[in-house]
Amino acid sequence: MSANTIFTDTIPARLNDPADREKMLAVDAVFQINLTGDEEGSWHVDLKEGMVGSGEHTDADCTITMDSEDFVTLYEDSDQGPMFFMGGKIEVDNPMLAMQLMQIMG
């Protein structure tokens, strides 16, 4: 799986599934995710409106910056989150919201 696939296929598919959508929208936050490395780029996951887009979001509630390969690993196994955070592999400006995102992803 690639980061691009997660943002263009996986998360949108989950947002189109009624059961997943309800759980995801309950977070009620906008996440700006900035990736470095092989799949460098910026995406936003809007869990207020239920959409995913590329580029910067002007009003994100939480910004996460990390390596794209680590992002894919974290998406597939959210239990890695605390280790990545403590190891300095994730920069996040709102750890509580980031934890909520990790709980519903993957």
N, C-alpha and C positions, 0 to 999 in steps of 0.2 A: 504494500500500500504506500502511496505517496501523500505528501501534504496537500498537493493540488487535488488529488482524488478525494481526500477528506473534505476539503472546502467546496468542491464543485459537485460531488456526487453523494458522499456518505451523509454529511450533516443535512443537506437539503432533503434527501430521501427520508431521514428521520423526522424532519420538520413536516413532511407530508403525511406521515403515519399518525393517525389521531391519538393513539396512546402515548407515543414518544413526544408528540407536539405539546400535549397538555403538561407533561412532566417538565419539558424544556422551557416552556413559556412561564412556568411557575417561578423560575429564577428571576425573571423580570429585570434583565440587565443587558447592556451592550458591551461586548468584549472586543477590544482591538488586539489582534494578534500579529506581531511583527516577527518574522522568521529570518534567520541568517543562515549561511551555509549553502548547500547545493540547491535548495529550493527557496532562495531568498525572495521575500516579498511581504506584503501586508494584506491582511484580510480582516474583516469584522464579522462577528456573529451577533446578530441583533435578536436577543431573546425577549424583546418587548414586542417587536413586530413579526418575528418568526421568519427572518431572512438572513442570508449569508451574502457577502459581497467582497470584492477585491478592493484594495486601497484603504485609505484612512477614513475612519468615521469621525465626524466632527464633535460628537458628544458621547464618547465611550465612558462607561462606568468603571472599567478595569482594563488596563493595558498590560499585555504579557509579551515579553521578548525572550526568544530562545532559538536554539539551532533547529533547523527543519527536521533533521534526523531524530533528535531528541523529542520533538513534537509528535512525530509518528509513533515513536516508542511509547510516549505518554498517553497518546490517544488509544493505543491498543492495550495498555496496561496502566490504568490510572493510579494503581498502588505505588507506582514509581514516583509520583508527584512529590511527596515529602523528601525523598532522597535527592531528587533533582533540585528542589528548593534549597535544602541545607547544603548541597554541594555547589551552589552558585550557578547552576545551569539554567535557572529561570529567573528573570527579573520581572517582578510584578508589583504594581502600585496599590493593589487592593487584595491582599492575600485571602480574605474571607470570601470574596466573590470568586476568586480563582478556585478555591476549594469547592464551591458550589458547582462550578463548571466541570471540574474533574469528576465529581460525583455522578453527573448525568452523561458524560461522554464515554465513548468506547464500548 
